[in-house]
Amino acid sequence: MDATLSDIVADCAAAKSAATTLAAASTETKNRALGAIASGLTGNVDTILAANAEDLTDERARGLSEALVDRLTLTAERVEAMAAGVKEVESLDDPVGEVMEARTLDSGLDLKKVRVPLGVIAVVYEARPNVTIDCAVLTIKSGNAILLRGSSYAERTNGALAAVVRDGLAEAGLPVDSVVLSAGGGRDALAGLATQEGVVDLLIPRGGEGLKNALKEVATVPVMYAASGNCHIYVHADADLEMGRAIAFNAKVSRPGVCNSAETLLVDSQVAAAFLPLALKQLAEAGVELVGDDRVRENDGGTEVRLAVHDDWDTEFLDLKLAVAVVDDLDAAVEHVNRHGSGHSEAIVTGNTQAADIFAEKVDAAAVYVNASTRFTDGFEYGMGAEIGNSTQKLHARGPIGLRELTTFKYVVRGDGQVRD
Amino acid sequence: MDATLSDIVADCAAAKSAATTLAAASTETKNRALGAIASGLTGNVDTILAANAEDLTDERARGLSEALVDRLTLTAERVEAMAAGVKEVESLDDPVGEVMEARTLDSGLDLKKVRVPLGVIAVVYEARPNVTIDCAVLTIKSGNAILLRGSSYAERTNGALAAVVRDGLAEAGLPVDSVVLSAGGGRDALAGLATQEGVVDLLIPRGGEGLKNALKEVATVPVMYAASGNCHIYVHADADLEMGRAIAFNAKVSRPGVCNSAETLLVDSQVAAAFLPLALKQLAEAGVELVGDDRVRENDGGTEVRLAVHDDWDTEFLDLKLAVAVVDDLDAAVEHVNRHGSGHSEAIVTGNTQAADIFAEKVDAAAVYVNASTRFTDGFEYGMGAEIGNSTQKLHARGPIGLRELTTFKYVVRGDGQVRD
């Protein structure tokens, strides 16, 4: 075992030890820690920004794209927004202890299904410092300890933020190892983390398919992938075309670097000629690079659309790039979505209720939208408070991973001596 | 790819194709299939028993223990009990389409969280023919296709039962490949099944730790382990000792071959001398082989108790064998249970409410009992209808896997053109 691997084993053990205390903590105590963290962010904004400036001027940061530098950059306003987010989580209901079901069994036993923390959660994430705070406060509130494995690009920023979190925990009398920041060791340390059976109760990798595939090969602990979003907007034959253009534009342009943005636009053949020229023009004017199939290029109205290659339909561009296809009908749209989508968020624009219902039923994804942008898939927008990511798998959590998704349950069954026949 | 591996790939593809139709089937249609299956079991009892007789007289069956032969054996009564079980599932509510949550978001969007089938479920199971029927009808009712991978010991019996199921599906106009029986190919075929990503939505291995460990190394599809139960009965210092004896006896003796039976008895040091002699005598008289620690042997009242070895505390005997230990106090009991238990079912016997609450909170298991036998962990007993197994993991399902545990959900979000700022 090299040093970094043993480090991560020690980090996990520390979190595991803290988890027992945290699981039994009262809502009041957990909220006191969150309040202290919010104050700590505001009170330490200079320290945090100084650490962030060091990360941004590190020579490694020179290789980052403009979008990635933006994600890594903190400002006083962004730190204040983090603090406001912490207060928001403080105001949410505590999921722990909720009695999900209660009944008396035929045997006379009193059964309660009670929500409990998972235990130790590990999150592997990209260079977005706000994720450090979002994940830490969601797990504290849900009674879980967390091991945070952030990007080395954000090492100093994450260190400053984790220090604020741990100070807040101490102030509330909770174990500081409820939140452990782990770094270094590369893929070996990641593999070590992913095999901490009996210690790590849930591993959540955020980020792309590369990380997902790397973990699939080695992970033996339970994993919930908060992975890629290859999302589609389908403009149906009975769509309000203006609405279709506005939704497609919003889904692609408003924040292209996030998982709920659209990567492919599907247009029904019956409205391709009426819809495409203006829609493509607006997208191109916003700087969107367009690739499309032959039928799209026949209806491009003069806007440049390069011929799409096979991989374009399966790619999450996370950038101002959009693949556009004409489809024969609703069935063809559903088939395309189910073949190429990643099960994240899919939208149909239509005035036809029946078509909307068929799309909603047949499309296999966490979120299906009718006449709305895919960009709404988000824990805040859904009224769940913050989120730790969006699950694209079907088990346990699907869509935004909020407080309740970070819990499990146990059956507590009380009797007066019952035995089974 | 050898023949059997390509067979299993074809089997999975057939189930996947049927799953789409089944997912959209009405409750009425699915219930019609279940009714036809119940009638088919009754009508084909002779054929089923003849097939079973062939399995039982096969030379391979000669190597089976008495308990395993009993599990494999069908009688007319047992087939009738299966048919009654099918009617029971027919009477349960259809989980598909249930609106789990509904709200209007701040954006004006109408959000519904709707329960939907998982898709294709695969179950790998031991030589228990009733499992073939239980799994098939639970997945049909929950709108899922299923690939059944039974034991080769029960090959002919399972074939006869699957034929009845597929006839019932055909009678209701549902695709017969909603239920596919797969056999042969050994560990290679199992590995093939466990890597059918995008086809198999959930793999449920029933059975012991060997199967679990074999799958952990290769599985890339989502897996829910319905694995071993290393269950404990803890007789607390404030226990009604008669109740403690009755519960321990029931949990060990009533059906030692199942996962919710007890494997270890923990006795508080304060009551060891008063409790153990009679309890051990009764267990020994029922044929239970006893192993224990030194303090147990000092209080055995003359009943033979061999010295337990380290592995005994971690072993699911699934037999008339019990490990017995004296523990210092409640904390020591909790620590023993959390260290050695498999997260299945754990019981405390006590008249002390506070001790009961601490045990219920601190023990990390699917089901925690106060003054009742662990044997109650069961889908029928819990009022969930039949079960496909008992999950010992924390994600998605914990405890009995019934109809709802075989579903996922999707968010269906309807708007009138909403885009995100």
Contacts between the chains, C-beta under 8 A, distances in Angstrom:
chain1	res1	chain2	res2	distance
A	20	B	362	7.7
A	24	B	361	6.6
A	24	B	362	7.9
A	103	B	383	6.3
A	105	B	376	7.5
A	105	B	381	6.2
A	105	B	382	6.8
A	105	B	383	6.2
A	106	B	381	7.6
A	106	B	383	7.5
A	107	B	372	8.0
A	107	B	376	6.5
A	107	B	381	6.6
A	109	B	372	5.7
A	109	B	376	6.3
A	111	B	382	6.6
A	111	B	383	8.0
A	118	B	394	5.7
A	118	B	395	7.9
A	119	B	364	7.4
A	119	B	394	7.5
A	201	B	394	5.9
A	202	B	394	7.7
A	202	B	395	6.8
A	216	B	220	5.4
A	220	B	216	5.4
A	222	B	393	6.5
A	222	B	394	7.1
A	222	B	395	5.0
A	224	B	395	7.2
A	240	B	417	7.3
A	243	B	417	4.4
A	246	B	417	6.5
A	246	B	419	5.7
A	247	B	417	6.8
A	247	B	419	6.0
A	249	B	419	7.8
A	250	B	419	3.5
A	250	B	420	6.2
A	251	B	419	7.8
A	254	B	419	7.3
A	254	B	420	5.9
A	254	B	421	7.6
A	356	B	414	7.4
A	360	B	410	8.0
A	360	B	412	4.8
A	361	B	24	6.7
A	362	B	20	7.7
A	362	B	24	7.9
A	364	B	119	7.4
A	364	B	410	7.9
A	365	B	410	6.5
A	366	B	410	6.3
A	366	B	411	6.4
A	367	B	410	6.9
A	367	B	411	4.3
A	367	B	412	7.9
A	367	B	413	6.1
A	368	B	410	6.1
A	368	B	411	7.2
A	368	B	412	5.3
A	368	B	413	7.1
A	369	B	413	5.0
A	369	B	414	7.7
A	369	B	415	7.0
A	370	B	412	7.5
A	370	B	413	7.2
A	370	B	414	4.5
A	370	B	415	6.8
A	371	B	414	6.8
A	371	B	415	4.8
A	371	B	416	5.6
A	371	B	417	5.6
A	371	B	418	7.6
A	372	B	107	8.0
A	372	B	109	5.8
A	372	B	413	6.1
A	372	B	414	7.4
A	372	B	415	3.4
A	372	B	417	7.2
A	372	B	418	4.4
A	372	B	419	7.6
A	373	B	418	6.6
A	373	B	419	4.6
A	373	B	420	5.4
A	375	B	419	7.2
A	375	B	420	3.9
A	376	B	105	7.5
A	376	B	107	6.5
A	376	B	109	6.3
A	376	B	413	6.5
A	376	B	418	7.0
A	376	B	420	5.8
A	377	B	411	7.6
A	381	B	105	6.2
A	381	B	106	7.6
A	381	B	107	6.6
A	381	B	420	7.4
A	382	B	105	6.8
A	382	B	111	6.5
A	382	B	411	7.4
A	383	B	103	6.3
A	383	B	105	6.2
A	383	B	106	7.5
A	383	B	111	8.0
A	393	B	222	6.5
A	394	B	118	5.7
A	394	B	119	7.5
A	394	B	201	5.9
A	394	B	202	7.6
A	394	B	222	7.1
A	394	B	408	4.1
A	395	B	118	7.9
A	395	B	202	6.8
A	395	B	222	5.0
A	395	B	224	7.2
A	395	B	395	6.3
A	395	B	396	4.2
A	395	B	408	6.9
A	396	B	395	4.2
A	396	B	396	4.1
A	398	B	408	5.8
A	398	B	409	6.1
A	398	B	410	6.8
A	398	B	411	7.9
A	399	B	411	5.5
A	408	B	394	4.1
A	408	B	395	6.9
A	408	B	398	5.8
A	409	B	398	6.1
A	410	B	360	8.0
A	410	B	364	7.9
A	410	B	365	6.5
A	410	B	366	6.3
A	410	B	367	6.9
A	410	B	368	6.0
A	410	B	398	6.8
A	411	B	366	6.4
A	411	B	367	4.3
A	411	B	368	7.2
A	411	B	377	7.6
A	411	B	382	7.4
A	411	B	398	7.9
A	411	B	399	5.5
A	412	B	360	4.8
A	412	B	367	8.0
A	412	B	368	5.3
A	412	B	370	7.5
A	413	B	367	6.1
A	413	B	368	7.0
A	413	B	369	5.0
A	413	B	370	7.2
A	413	B	372	6.0
A	413	B	376	6.5
A	414	B	356	7.4
A	414	B	369	7.7
A	414	B	370	4.5
A	414	B	371	6.8
A	414	B	372	7.3
A	415	B	369	6.9
A	415	B	370	6.8
A	415	B	371	4.8
A	415	B	372	3.3
A	416	B	371	5.6
A	417	B	240	7.3
A	417	B	243	4.4
A	417	B	246	6.5
A	417	B	247	6.8
A	417	B	371	5.7
A	417	B	372	7.2
A	418	B	371	7.6
A	418	B	372	4.4
A	418	B	373	6.6
A	418	B	376	7.0
A	419	B	246	5.8
A	419	B	247	6.0
A	419	B	249	7.8
A	419	B	250	3.5
A	419	B	251	7.8
A	419	B	254	7.3
A	419	B	372	7.6
A	419	B	373	4.6
A	419	B	375	7.2
A	420	B	250	6.2
A	420	B	254	5.9
A	420	B	373	5.4
A	420	B	375	3.9
A	420	B	376	5.8
A	420	B	381	7.4
A	421	B	254	7.6
